[in-house]
């Protein structure tokens, strides 16, 4: 009986930890009104904006590693589907909308494709 209680407690702790991580991660991003509600990191600094999209300084962006797993999780949770990758560029789609997400060293570009 004690083994079963231990397993149940461990499973409950794992599930609670996963749920906590998920909701904390979601709170670090906000939808951008001008980019089809595409989630943008709250701590990213907008450095350039034009009719095609926005460019941000963001310390977690990397050309070699792309975006952090937490950001990918948020995009998926918000209905964005990851598409093909071309170098530092990854396309995301949601319905009829398409975004080109460009991750380079400490820079994040979010461009409306359609």
N, C-alpha and C positions, 0 to 999 in steps of 0.2 A: 504493500500500500504506500509506503514511503517513497519508493522508486517512482510510482505513478504520479504522486503529488509533486515530486521534484521535476519530472518531465513536463508536467502541466505548467508549473511555475516558470521553467526555462522557456517554454514555448510562448507563454503569455508575455514574458519580458522581451523576447525577441520581436514579437508582433507589435508591442507597445513602442519599442525602440524604432522599428521600421516606420510606424505611423508618425512618430514624432519627427523623424528625419524628413519624411515626405512633406509634412505641413510646414516645418521650418524652412525647407528648401523652397516651397511654393511662395512663402512670404518674402523671399529675397528678390522677386521679379514682379514687374507690373506690365500690364498690356499697354502697348503704344497705340494711340488713337489713329495716327497717320500711317501706320504700318499694318493694317488689317488686324489690329489687336494682338500682334506678335509680341510675346513676352520679352521684356528688356530688363537687364540687371539694374536694380535700384541704385547700386553704387557705381555704375558706369557713368562717365562724364561725357556729355554730348560735346563733340568738337567740330562737327560739320553737319549741316542739314541742307538738302536740296529737294527738288521735286521727285527724285528717284529713290531716296532713302536717307539714312543717317549713319554717321560714323562716330564711334565712341572710343574713348580711352578706357580700358578695362584691364586691370592687372592679371586677371585669370584667363585671358584669351592667349592662345598659343598657336603658332603656325604648325608646329610639329605635332602637338597633341590635340588640337582643335579646342572645343569647348569642354568645360567640366561635365562629369556625369550628371551632377545635379541639375544643370541647365538642360541637358538632353531629356531628363526625366520631366522637367517642367513643360518643355515643348510638347512632349508626348501627352502629358496630362491635359494640356490645353487643345488637343486635337490636331497638332501639326505632325505631319508624316515626313520622316526623313527620306530624301531621294538620293539621287546620284551625287557623287563627290568629284570635284575637279580641282586638284591641288588643295589650296586653303579654302576653297569655296564648297559649300554644301547647300543643296536646294531643299526647301521645306514647302509642303503643300497642305492646304486646308480648304476643301471645297474648290472653288474656282480661283483661289488666291495662291500665289507662289512667291516665296521669299528666297533671295540668295543671301546666305549667311557666310560672311567672309571673316575668318579668324586668323589674325597674324599676331606677332609678338606684341602683347599689351594693347591691341587694337581690334575692335569689332565693327564690322560693316554689315548693316542690314539694309538690303536693297529690294524694293518692290519689283518683281518681274512682270506681274500682271494682276 
